[in-house]
Amino acid sequence: IEELGEANYPDENYAREIMQLFSIGLYKLNMDGTKVMDENGSPVETYRIEDIMSYARSWTGFGGRYKRGGTSTSDRRGDDSLDPMRIIASSRDLFPKSDLNEGFIGDRSAPLCSDLPSGHALRKGAAWTLLGSSPVPRLQEDRDDWGPQLKRSLELDPASPLFNKLCNPTSNGECTFPGSVVLDENLSYDPTSEMTEQTVDTIRTVQLKNSGFVTPIYYEYKRQPCV
């Protein structure tokens, strides 16, 4: 709306068919398969037009995956028909979507983002994914007009507890860089050290480098789902 100066509404046909034909059907049913009736003796519908409109917004922003490269792209229709779709943030509807019980999707299964503990990227259970030598996040996208200064990775001090967890050194001190890392404990920091990851609100990607690395290595933080 902001960029085009017009209001665009998502197509409701797919949302309607998912509910009507492939999941809950038109009417609520009892355990014996008979229809649930209201006080007037009419069948109780499973969804309303407002539910269709809300559900349609849940399917916005999906796009095909990028080509994998190598032999997988030769003479075939493309891997994007095989791999899970990616979410294009600029095309995604960001507002809450209602459920069928007078609430909103996520109310019962995910915490509020505002309730996540301080420093959650450094706490037990925090998940990190190896990006390799590329600093570009894979789990989210940025606006096209964001420049490099807004996409900078956080450089970790080699003495940092997080650096050590992601490096996962061998007995001789060489980093192994696991493909994924889940913290098995809350990381403990010296309060006087003032390492950067202690002081920022949001961490997306971090950079690991020292004199022994040929090129910097990057990890992306996989934040806990929240609403």
C-alpha positions in Angstrom: 0.0 0.0 0.0 2.8 2.4 0.9 4.8 1.8 -2.2 2.0 1.4 -4.8 -0.4 3.9 -3.4 -3.3 1.4 -3.6 -4.9 -1.3 -1.5 -4.4 -4.9 -2.6 -6.3 -7.8 -1.0 -5.1 -11.4 -1.1 -7.0 -14.0 -3.1 -9.5 -15.8 -0.9 -10.2 -18.8 -3.0 -7.3 -21.0 -1.7 -8.1 -20.2 1.9 -11.8 -21.1 1.3 -10.9 -24.4 -0.4 -8.5 -25.4 2.3 -11.2 -25.2 4.9 -14.2 -26.3 2.9 -12.7 -29.2 0.8 -9.6 -30.3 2.6 -10.0 -29.9 6.3 -13.0 -28.8 8.4 -15.9 -28.7 5.9 -18.9 -26.4 5.9 -20.5 -27.5 9.2 -19.4 -28.5 12.7 -19.8 -32.2 13.5 -20.5 -34.2 16.6 -18.2 -37.2 17.4 -20.7 -39.5 15.7 -20.6 -37.5 12.5 -23.9 -35.7 12.8 -24.1 -32.0 12.4 -24.0 -29.7 15.4 -27.3 -27.7 15.6 -27.9 -24.2 17.1 -30.9 -23.3 19.3 -33.0 -22.7 16.1 -32.3 -26.2 14.8 -29.9 -24.9 12.0 -26.5 -26.5 11.3 -23.6 -24.5 12.9 -21.1 -23.3 10.2 -17.4 -23.9 10.8 -16.3 -20.5 9.4 -17.5 -17.1 8.3 -16.5 -14.8 5.5 -14.4 -12.9 8.0 -12.5 -16.1 8.8 -11.8 -16.6 5.1 -10.5 -13.0 4.7 -8.2 -13.5 7.7 -7.0 -16.9 6.6 -6.2 -15.6 3.2 -3.8 -13.1 4.7 -1.9 -16.1 6.2 -0.8 -17.2 2.8 0.7 -13.9 1.7 4.4 -13.4 1.0 5.3 -17.0 -0.1 7.7 -17.4 -3.0 9.8 -20.1 -4.6 13.2 -21.1 -3.3 16.4 -20.0 -5.1 18.1 -22.5 -7.4 20.4 -24.9 -5.5 23.1 -24.7 -8.2 25.3 -27.4 -9.5 23.8 -30.4 -11.2 20.4 -29.9 -9.7 19.6 -27.1 -12.1 20.5 -28.9 -15.3 17.6 -29.8 -17.6 14.9 -29.9 -15.0 11.9 -27.8 -14.1 13.6 -26.3 -11.1 14.1 -27.2 -7.4 11.6 -24.5 -6.3 8.8 -27.1 -6.9 10.5 -29.5 -4.5 11.9 -27.3 -1.7 9.8 -25.6 1.0 8.7 -22.1 -0.1 10.4 -19.0 1.4 8.7 -16.0 2.9 9.3 -12.6 1.2 8.9 -10.2 4.1 8.0 -7.2 1.9 5.0 -9.1 0.6 3.9 -10.6 3.9 0.8 -9.4 5.8 2.2 -8.6 9.2 -1.1 -8.2 11.1 -2.6 -10.9 13.5 -4.8 -13.6 11.9 -7.9 -14.7 13.7 -8.5 -18.4 14.5 -11.9 -20.1 14.6 -12.4 -19.7 18.4 -12.8 -16.0 18.8 -9.0 -15.6 19.3 -5.9 -15.2 17.2 -3.4 -17.8 15.7 -0.5 -18.2 18.0 -2.3 -17.1 21.2 -2.1 -20.5 22.8 1.2 -21.8 21.3 3.7 -19.0 21.3 4.8 -16.3 23.7 4.5 -12.6 23.1 7.7 -11.2 21.5 7.8 -8.6 24.2 7.9 -11.3 26.9 11.1 -13.0 25.6 13.8 -12.8 28.2 16.6 -10.3 27.9 19.5 -11.7 26.1 17.5 -14.7 24.8 20.1 -15.3 22.1 22.6 -16.1 24.8 20.4 -18.4 26.9 20.0 -22.1 27.1 18.1 -23.4 24.0 19.1 -20.6 21.7 19.6 -22.0 18.2 22.3 -20.8 15.8 22.7 -21.8 12.1 26.0 -21.8 10.1 26.0 -19.4 7.2 29.6 -20.1 6.2 31.5 -17.3 4.5 28.3 -15.4 3.6 26.9 -12.8 6.0 23.5 -12.8 4.3 20.7 -14.2 6.6 18.7 -17.1 5.3 15.7 -17.0 7.7 14.5 -13.5 6.9 14.8 -10.8 4.3 15.4 -7.0 4.4 13.9 -4.1 2.6 15.5 -3.5 -0.8 16.4 0.0 0.2 18.4 -1.0 3.2 22.0 -0.4 2.7 25.1 -2.3 3.9 25.2 -0.2 7.1 21.8 -1.6 8.2 22.9 -5.2 7.5 26.1 -5.4 9.4 26.9 -8.6 11.3 28.0 -8.4 15.0 31.7 -9.3 15.3 32.4 -11.5 18.3 35.5 -11.2 20.4 37.5 -14.4 20.3 37.3 -14.5 24.1 33.5 -14.4 24.0 31.6 -17.3 25.4 29.3 -17.3 22.3 32.4 -17.4 20.1 33.6 -20.5 21.9 30.2 -22.2 21.6 30.0 -21.5 17.8 33.6 -22.3 17.2 33.4 -25.6 19.1 37.1 -26.1 19.2 39.0 -29.4 19.1 41.5 -30.4 21.7 44.2 -28.4 19.8 42.1 -25.3 19.6 40.9 -25.5 16.0 37.3 -24.5 15.3 35.0 -27.1 13.8 32.1 -24.8 13.1 29.0 -27.1 13.5 26.2 -26.7 11.0 23.8 -25.9 13.9 24.4 -25.1 17.5 21.9 -25.1 20.3 23.2 -23.6 23.6 23.1 -26.2 26.4 23.4 -23.6 29.1 23.0 -19.9 29.8 26.2 -18.2 28.7 28.0 -16.5 31.6 29.7 -13.1 30.9 31.9 -11.0 33.1 29.7 -7.9 33.7 32.8 -5.7 33.3 33.8 -7.1 29.9 31.1 -5.1 27.9 31.2 -7.5 25.0 28.8 -6.3 22.4 26.4 -9.2 22.4 25.6 -8.4 26.0 24.4 -4.9 25.2 22.3 -5.2 22.0 18.5 -5.9 22.0 18.4 -8.0 18.8 21.1 -10.2 17.2 20.6 -11.6 13.7 24.0 -12.6 12.4 27.4 -12.8 14.1 30.9 -12.8 12.6 33.7 -15.0 13.9 37.3 -14.2 12.8 40.8 -14.3 14.2 44.3 -14.6 12.8 43.9 -18.3 12.2 40.9 -17.9 9.9 41.4 -17.6 6.1 38.0 -15.8 5.9 35.4 -14.8 8.5 32.7 -17.3 9.4 29.1 -16.2 10.0 26.2 -17.7 12.1 22.5 -16.7 12.1 20.4 -16.6 15.2 17.2 -18.6 14.9 14.9 -16.7 17.3 12.2 -18.5 19.2 8.8 -18.1 17.5 6.7 -15.4 19.1 3.7 -13.2 18.3 
